[in-house]
Amino acid sequence: MLRALLPLALTGCVTTAGLVKRNDVSLPVLAGAVAADLIVTTLAASQIQDYSAGGSLATGLAFTAVDVAAGCLLGACAALRP
């Protein structure tokens, strides 16, 4: 259980990128942050609750969606604007 809490503490990659770089987040950094967030939260969900693969993926997608929304409010999605 404690081993699974470390990846959970590392989530929030998009929000962190938005806090640190504000409007200077490039598209590769944004894509990497989304991928890292999805992977970490999916793996953490599978370890903590013994979810099925589908349940773990759904949990990872939900947490990633919330993180992307919060990060975009902080300016992390500036690379997506034309």
N, C-alpha and C positions, 0 to 999 in steps of 0.2 A: 504494500500500500504506500509506504513512504517513497519507494522507488518511483512510483507512478506520479507522485506529487511534483517532482522536479520538472518533468516536461510540461505539466500544467502551469507551473510558474513561468515557464519560458514562452507561453502563448502571448498573443498580443503584438505580433511582429509588425502588422500594418499600423497599428496605433503608435507603436514605438517609433517607426519610421516617420510618421506624421509629426510626432513630438520633437524628434531630433532634427529633421531636415525641413520641416514645414512644406513650402511650395517647391523645394528643390529635389523632391523624390523623383528619380528617373523611372522609366517604364520597366527596365530589367530589375531594379530594386523592388518595385512594387509587385511584380510578378513573383519574384523570389520570396518576398515576405508572405504573399498569399499562399504559395505552395508550402512554405515552411510551417505556416500557421495551420493549414489543413492537415499536414502530415502529423505534426505534434499533437494536435487535439484529437485526431482519430486514434492514434496509438495510445494516448492517455485514456481515452474513453474505453478502449478495449481492455486495458489493464485494470482500471478502477472498478467497472461494473460488470465485467465479463459479458459484455454485449456480443451479439452476433456481428459478423462483418458488416452487414447492412445497417444495423443499429449504430455501430461505431462510426461508420461513414456519415450517416445522417447527423449524428451528434457533432462530428467534426465540421460538416458543412454549416450547421447552425451557428456554432461558435465562430467560424470563419466569417460568416455573413455579418454577424454583430461586430466583429473586429474591423472588417472592411468599412462598414458604415461609420463606426466611431473614428477610424483613421481618415476617412474622406472628410468628415466634419472638421478634422484638424488640419486638413490641407494635403494629405498624402496622395490624393488622386489628381493632383494638378497635372500630371503627365498625361492624363486621359482627355484633358481639354484641348480643343484645336487651337 
